[in-house]
Amino acid sequence: MIAARAAFALAFFCASVAAAAEEKPTQAYGEDHPACQEWTDGCLVCARQADGAAACSMVGAACLPAAVSCLKGE
């Protein structure tokens, strides 16, 4: 059982690294969309702070992100 969990964790990590190399993280969406004040990928919800920086929620373990979309603004 432990070996199966370790194999799953390794496969998940490798898939996450490969996906991250192909696209910008959800947190960076605000850099390309300055009019958007709040955005989500279905897992993370990020909001632009007064200083312009993004503040994002934590991701649940079983969440599968989708395409990022603007919730407020744009």
C-alpha positions in Angstrom: 0.0 0.0 0.0 2.8 2.4 0.8 4.6 1.6 -2.5 1.4 2.3 -4.4 1.0 5.7 -2.6 4.6 6.6 -3.3 4.2 5.6 -7.0 1.0 7.7 -7.2 2.7 10.7 -5.5 5.7 10.5 -7.9 3.4 10.3 -11.0 1.4 13.2 -9.8 4.5 15.3 -9.1 6.0 14.5 -12.5 2.7 15.4 -14.2 2.5 18.7 -12.2 6.1 19.6 -13.2 5.4 18.9 -16.9 2.2 21.0 -16.8 4.0 23.8 -15.1 6.7 23.9 -17.7 4.1 24.3 -20.4 2.0 27.1 -19.0 2.1 30.0 -16.5 0.8 29.3 -13.0 -2.7 30.5 -12.1 -1.2 33.1 -9.8 0.5 34.8 -12.8 -2.8 35.2 -14.7 -3.1 38.7 -13.2 0.1 39.8 -14.8 -1.3 39.3 -18.2 -4.8 40.5 -17.4 -4.3 43.8 -15.4 -8.1 44.6 -15.5 -9.0 41.4 -13.8 -9.4 41.7 -10.1 -10.2 38.1 -9.2 -9.6 34.9 -11.2 -9.8 31.1 -10.8 -8.8 27.8 -12.3 -11.5 25.9 -10.4 -9.1 25.1 -7.7 -7.3 28.3 -6.7 -9.0 31.6 -6.4 -6.7 34.6 -6.7 -7.5 38.3 -6.0 -5.5 41.4 -6.7 -4.4 43.2 -3.6 -4.1 47.0 -3.2 -0.4 46.8 -4.0 -1.1 44.8 -7.2 0.2 41.5 -5.9 -1.9 38.4 -6.2 -3.2 36.6 -3.1 -4.4 33.1 -3.7 -6.2 30.4 -1.8 -4.8 27.0 -1.1 -5.4 24.1 -3.4 -7.3 21.0 -2.3 -5.5 17.7 -2.7 -8.0 16.2 -5.2 -8.6 19.3 -7.3 -7.9 19.2 -11.0 -7.4 22.7 -12.4 -9.2 23.9 -15.5 -8.5 26.9 -17.8 -8.1 30.1 -15.8 -11.0 32.6 -16.1 -11.7 36.1 -14.7 -14.4 36.4 -12.1 -14.3 40.1 -11.5 -13.1 42.8 -13.9 -12.4 42.4 -17.6 
